[in-house]
Amino acid sequence: AMDPQQRLLLEVSWEALENAAIAPKTLMGSQTGVFLGISVNEYSEVTVEGNPDDIDVYTATGNALSIAAGRLSHYYGFQGPSLVIDTACSSSLVAIHLACQSLRKQECDMAVTGGSFFMLSPNSLISVAKMKALSPDGYCKTFDATADGYVRGEGCGLVVLKRLSDAEANGDNILGVIRGTATNQDGRSSGLTVPNGQAQQACIQAALKDGKVNPSEVNYIETHGTGT
């Protein structure tokens, strides 16, 4: 009855804490937050929807997206903020953005954040295929004149975040530092799924300002450019 995303999030969160050399049992009652980006639950589409006889006592908690975060907090005994964010393709990044804000405001002392996406039902695939949003040859040709669609993927990824001063004081395994984050919406463009270049430039500028980073200092850029 449980969406496999919840199981994978439990497994990957344990691995993330293990990688950070943090014993999960020491986090019981701690101000640890959970911020997850999840936009779909296709498991319910292929199991219980349309067949009331398959519904049991675990169906509600097993398939509610909010419970994906709540289950982590319950299992580990976290008592910080616990929430799920759905902003489609940007869900996991927005979750990290909100986790950073929560840490800065001292709403939590640590955050487990990231997201998951699993394709378990053909319904959404059929929809985007009819939309002609998928690349016929299975390759993204981002920023190219021949761009003709995107390629879907699935997986689960989480990181453990702390304020840098706390991580240094604890001698934690620090993989990177988030200097600044920003988020906005494209607003009015030529279509619901069509980017707005000016709005996205404004978001990049806001992130640079928040991180007090000069554009000339940036030497690596990763983009979500689907080739649509």
C-alpha positions in Angstrom: 0.0 0.0 0.0 3.0 2.3 0.3 4.4 4.4 -2.5 7.9 3.1 -3.2 9.1 6.7 -3.2 8.7 6.7 0.6 10.8 3.5 0.9 13.5 4.9 -1.3 13.6 8.2 0.6 14.1 6.3 3.9 17.0 4.3 2.3 18.7 7.3 0.7 18.2 9.5 3.8 20.0 6.8 5.9 22.8 6.7 3.3 23.1 10.5 3.4 23.4 10.6 7.2 25.9 7.7 7.0 27.9 9.7 4.5 27.9 12.6 6.9 29.1 10.4 9.7 26.0 11.2 11.8 24.4 8.4 13.8 20.6 8.6 13.2 19.8 7.6 16.8 21.5 10.8 18.0 18.9 12.9 16.1 15.9 11.8 18.1 14.0 15.0 19.2 16.4 17.2 17.3 15.5 20.3 15.4 16.1 18.6 12.1 14.0 19.6 9.1 12.8 17.6 6.1 12.3 19.4 2.8 11.4 17.1 -0.1 10.6 17.9 -3.7 8.0 15.5 -5.0 5.6 16.3 -7.8 3.8 13.0 -8.5 2.6 9.8 -7.0 2.0 7.4 -9.9 2.0 4.4 -7.7 -1.6 5.1 -6.6 -2.6 5.2 -10.3 -1.5 1.6 -10.9 -2.7 0.2 -7.6 -5.8 1.4 -5.9 -7.4 4.1 -8.1 -10.6 2.8 -9.7 -10.8 -0.3 -7.4 -12.1 0.6 -4.0 -11.6 -3.1 -2.9 -7.8 -2.5 -2.9 -8.0 0.3 -0.4 -6.8 -0.6 3.1 -5.9 1.1 6.3 -2.4 2.0 5.0 -3.5 3.4 1.6 -4.0 7.0 2.8 -0.7 7.4 4.6 1.1 5.2 2.0 0.2 7.5 -0.9 -0.1 11.0 0.4 2.8 13.1 -0.8 2.9 15.0 2.6 3.5 11.7 4.4 6.8 11.2 2.5 8.3 13.9 4.6 6.3 13.0 7.6 7.5 9.4 7.5 11.1 10.5 7.6 10.5 12.8 10.5 8.6 10.1 12.4 11.1 7.4 11.8 14.1 9.4 12.9 12.3 11.5 15.5 13.0 14.8 13.8 11.1 17.8 15.2 12.0 20.5 12.8 9.8 21.7 9.8 8.7 18.8 7.6 7.1 19.5 4.2 6.8 18.5 0.6 7.2 21.0 -2.3 5.7 20.5 -5.7 7.0 23.0 -8.3 7.3 20.4 -11.1 10.8 20.2 -12.5 12.3 22.5 -9.9 10.8 20.8 -6.9 14.1 19.4 -5.4 15.9 22.7 -5.9 13.2 24.7 -4.4 13.2 22.3 -1.4 16.9 23.0 -1.0 16.2 26.8 -1.3 13.6 26.6 1.5 15.9 24.4 3.7 18.6 27.0 3.4 16.2 29.7 4.5 15.0 27.7 7.4 18.6 27.1 8.6 19.4 30.8 8.3 16.3 31.7 10.3 17.3 29.0 12.9 14.0 27.2 12.5 16.1 24.1 12.3 19.7 23.1 13.1 20.0 20.5 10.3 18.0 19.7 7.2 17.6 16.6 5.1 16.5 17.8 1.7 16.3 16.7 -1.9 13.6 14.8 -3.8 12.4 11.8 -5.8 10.6 11.0 -9.0 9.4 7.6 -10.2 7.6 6.7 -13.4 5.2 3.9 -12.5 2.2 4.7 -14.6 2.0 5.2 -18.4 -0.6 8.0 -18.1 1.8 11.0 -17.8 4.1 9.5 -20.5 1.2 9.2 -22.9 0.2 12.8 -22.1 3.6 14.3 -22.8 4.0 12.1 -25.9 0.7 13.5 -27.3 2.1 17.0 -26.4 5.1 16.1 -28.6 7.4 17.2 -25.7 9.5 14.1 -25.9 12.7 13.8 -28.0 12.0 11.2 -30.7 15.6 9.9 -30.7 15.9 9.8 -26.9 18.5 12.6 -26.7 18.3 16.1 -25.2 19.8 18.7 -27.5 19.7 21.6 -25.1 20.4 25.1 -26.5 20.7 23.6 -30.0 18.7 24.6 -33.1 17.8 21.0 -33.5 16.2 20.7 -30.1 13.1 18.6 -30.5 12.1 17.5 -27.0 13.2 16.3 -23.6 14.0 12.8 -22.1 12.4 11.7 -18.9 14.4 10.2 -16.0 13.7 9.0 -12.5 15.6 8.6 -9.2 16.1 9.8 -5.6 18.7 12.1 -4.1 19.1 13.8 -0.7 21.7 16.0 1.0 22.2 16.8 4.6 22.6 20.6 5.2 23.8 22.5 8.2 24.9 26.1 8.9 28.6 26.2 7.8 29.8 27.3 11.3 28.0 24.3 12.9 29.4 21.8 10.3 33.0 23.1 10.8 32.6 23.0 14.6 31.4 19.4 14.5 34.1 18.3 12.1 31.5 17.2 9.6 32.3 15.8 6.1 31.6 19.0 4.1 31.0 18.3 0.4 30.2 21.8 -0.6 28.9 25.2 0.5 25.7 26.8 -0.8 26.5 30.5 -1.0 23.1 31.8 -2.1 19.8 30.7 -3.6 16.9 32.3 -5.3 13.6 31.3 -6.8 10.9 33.0 -9.0 8.3 32.2 -11.6 8.4 32.9 -15.3 5.0 34.6 -15.1 3.4 35.5 -18.5 5.2 34.0 -21.4 4.1 32.7 -24.8 2.8 29.5 -23.2 2.4 27.8 -19.8 5.4 25.6 -20.4 7.5 28.1 -22.3 10.4 29.8 -20.5 10.7 33.6 -19.9 14.3 34.6 -20.5 14.1 37.9 -18.6 12.5 36.2 -15.5 15.2 33.5 -15.5 18.0 36.1 -15.8 16.4 37.9 -12.8 16.5 34.7 -10.8 20.2 34.1 -11.6 21.0 37.7 -10.6 19.1 37.3 -7.3 21.0 34.1 -6.5 24.3 35.9 -7.2 23.3 38.8 -5.0 22.1 36.5 -2.2 25.4 34.6 -2.3 27.5 37.8 -2.6 29.1 36.3 -5.7 30.4 38.2 -8.7 29.5 36.6 -12.0 33.2 36.6 -13.0 33.8 34.3 -10.1 31.5 31.6 -11.5 33.4 28.9 -13.4 30.8 26.1 -13.7 27.1 26.4 -14.7 24.6 23.5 -14.7 21.2 24.2 -16.2 17.9 22.5 -16.6 17.5 23.0 -20.3 15.3 20.3 -21.6 15.6 21.0 -25.2 11.9 21.7 -25.7 
